[in-house]
Structure formats: C-alpha cells, structure tokens
Amino acid sequence: MGIKSVCAGIMLLFLLGGCGGEVTYRPSAQVMVASWYGKDFHGRPTASGEIFNMYDYTAAHKTLPFGSRLKIINPKNGRSVVVRVNDRGPFVPGRDIDLSYAAARKIGIISEGTARVYVQYLGRDPVYVKEVKYSVTEGPFTIQVASFKELENAYRLKRILEYSYRNVYIQKRWIRGERFYRVRIGRFYEIERARAVAKKLASEGYEVIIMSYEEIL
C-alpha cells in the first residue's frame, strides 16, 4: 500500500455530540484498531534506528514512512494525541497501529489494551528521508539495512522487513573483537535493481548501504 492511499484512507471528519460524554464521529474511512507497548521495549532500538522511549508520543505502523505525524482520536472520550511513526508493527492479527505507553495513556486506552480509534494524517518530517550510500561499484550487490550487537534486535527487524521485502537475511560478522548481526536484503546482479530497492527503503526512513554480496561469504 502506497503512502498516498494510506494517507487518503485515514483522513477523517468528525462532529461532537451524543450523550454521556461520548463523541460521535463521521469518519470518511476505516477505523483503526490501536494497541500499545511500553516497558518491555523501553530503551531498545526501533525499526527506524531510534531508541524507543515509552514516555514519548510515538507509534509503530506496518507501512507508513518513518516521520509520519498522526492525530489519534479516541471516540469514546474525545481525547486525542499527535504521534510520530518511528517503528514497525503491530504484528498481532486484527491490530493496525501500536502506540507508545504515553500516547495510549493520554487518550485513555491503557486499561483496555486495544481500542478502536480514528486517525488523521498530518504530514511527515522530511528529515526521515535518507540517502542511499554505496560501498562498492561492482556486483553482485546486497543492501544492508542495519547492524546490531544483539541478535534479538536483528531478528525483530528481519521479521518487520519480511512483510514488504523478499530475501531478508542476517549475517554474523566479527569486527575488532565485537560480534555484529547485519540485516541485509537480496542478491542483485544489476546495480539499477539494487538501487531501486535501496531508494524505496531510504524513502521509508532506513539508512541503507549497497554493498558487495561477496562480503557475506
């Protein structure tokens, strides 16, 4: 799903009304199911490379580019919060967006765990758009998306990328006595093909490097 279709799908109009303090909305598109995450991921890297802070107003979404700003509205109480997408998820069937603990608390869904919410797209911070970097000029090529010291973090990003990309793999490498787990995508014989995939990843907000595939051997 492209950014234009996603953004169009989450624009909404709403009217205040009803009884008992509830808010009646007239959405122009589908409602999202929101969940939240907190201390189990606090201090760990997000898919964008940022460190997750459960007290920041952030969110995880499967496809929206990093840096997308969203207004999340709880129709039960009318509370709203503006979040910034910096992670991927949720990966539980039936859930569409994962809010940070702080964001979920502000709109009052902590006790429920999940809730139906309305989402309004507010634009995107352009600083999240990255440039493709190159370390080689001759193929075959591969694309490195990230490098981690912890295998768990590498597996999490691999799982995330596999929702949109094929041939995602992890390569273990020792550098100056330290072990790193590199998350990479594909084997490309033509630089144009590698560049096309890398540009898509970079536009989403990943800091990618086109490297020699032979380095993984």
N, C-alpha and C positions, 0 to 999 in steps of 0.2 A: 504494500500500500504506500503510495507516494505522499509526500508532505502536503501537497495541495488538497488531496482527497481527505486526508486525516484532519487537516485544519478546517475544511469545509464541513466535515462531519461533526465537529464538536462546537461549532458556533451556535449560540442559543439566544433566545429572548425569554424574559420572564416577567411575571406580574405578581405583586404582593397581594395577598388576600387570604381568604379562608378563615377558619375559626380555630380556637385552641392554640394560637401561636404558630400554626403550621404555615408554610409558604407554598402557594400554588404556582407551578411553573408551566409555561407553554414552550417546551423545547422544540427546536426545529430539527433535531437529530436525536440519535440514540443516546440513552443514558449510559454512563459508565459505572461499573462496579469497582469501588475502591477498597483496598486493604491497606495495611500499614506495616512498617518494620522499624525496629529500634535497636536495643542494646546488643542483640546477637551479631549485628553488623557494624556497630559503632566503632570507628577507628580503622575500619578496613577499606581497601580501595574499592571504588565504584567502577563500573564499566568504562566511565569517561576518564578514569585515572585520578579523579579527585578522591579525597578521603571522606568517607561517609560520616556525617555528624548528625545524629538523631535529633539535635536541637535546632538545626537549620530547616528552612522551608524548602524542601526539595522533594523530588518524586522520581520513580522509575517507570518507564514505559517501554513497550517492546519495539516500537518503530519511530516515534518522534525523535528528531535530531536533538543531541545534547544542546542545552542552552535555551530550549523552547520554554516560554513562560506561559503558565496556565492558571486560570482562575477556577478554583474548585468550590462548588456551592453545595451545601447540604440542604436538600429541600425540606427536611423535617423541622429545621430550626432557623433557616435563613442565614446561617453563618457561612462565611467564605474565607478563603485564603489564597494567596498567589504563591505558586511554587515554580521552581526551576527544574527541568528534567536534566539529571546528571547521571542516571543509572538505567539499566535494563531490567525488565521484569514487569509484572509478576508472572511466574510460570506455573501457577495453580489454575487449573481449568475453571472458567467462569469469572475470573478476575481480570480487570483491564488496566488498572493503574495502582501502583504501590506508593503510598505517601509516607514521608518521614514521620516519626513519632510526634514532633512538634506540630506539623501540619495537620495530622489526624486529630490531635488534641484540640487544636484551635477550632475545628469545625464539629467537634463532639462525636467522634466515631470510635474512640479508644475502646470503650466497653463492648461495643457491638462487634468489633473485629473487622467486619466488612459492611459496606453501605452503598446504596445507590446514590450517585452524585451527578451533578451537571458540571460540564467542563467547558470553559471558554478559552480559546487560543488568543494570546495577547501579543504574539510575535516571538522573535528569537534574538538572543545576544550574539552578534556576529563574531565575537572573539572565539567562539567554539569551533568555527570553521578552520580546519587545519590545512597545511600544505603537505603534499606528498614529498617524502625525502627518498634519496637514492644512495645506495652504497656500491652499486655495480652498474655496468653498462652492457654486459654480455650475459645471455641466458644459459640454461633455463633459470627462471626467476621464481621467487616466492615473496609473499607480503607478510612482514612482521607487524602485528598489531600491538603487542605489549610484551613485557618481560617482568616476571615476578620471582621473588625469592621463596614464596610459599606455593606449593603445588595446589592447594585448595583454591587459591585465588585464580590460578591459571585455568583450572577445570571449570570454575564458575564462568569466566569469560568465554571459554570454549563453548560451553553449553548455550550461552547467550548468542554468540555469533552463528551457531548452527541453525538458529531459527531463520536466518536470512541468507547464509552463505554455505557453500559446499566445500568439502575437503579442508576442514579446520583441524589442525593438529597441534600437539605440544612437543617441543624439542627441548631436551635437557642439555645444559651446557655449563661447564666449569670455567669460571673466569677469575684469575688471580686468587684461587683457593675458595671461591664462593660459588655455590650452585644456583643457577637461574633456570627458570622454566619459561621458554619463549612460546607465545601463542602466535601461530602463523596460518596463513591461508594459501592453499593451492600450489600447483606447479605449472608455470606458464612458459611456453616456448617463444612467445612473441611479446615484446615489451609493451605493445599497444594494448593487448588484453590485460596484462598486469596493471598497467597504468589506469585503465578504465575502472577496474575493481578497486584499486587503491584510491582513486578520486572519489568514488562513492563512499568508501569508508571515511575518508578525510572530511567529506562534506557532512557526514553524520557527527563528526567530532573526535574521531580516533586519530592518534598520532602514528601514522603508518610509515614504514620504510620498505622500499623494494630492494630485496637482497638476492644473493645468489642461492639457488636451491641446493647447490653442492655443499653449502655450509652445514646442512643438517646431517650429512652422511657421517 
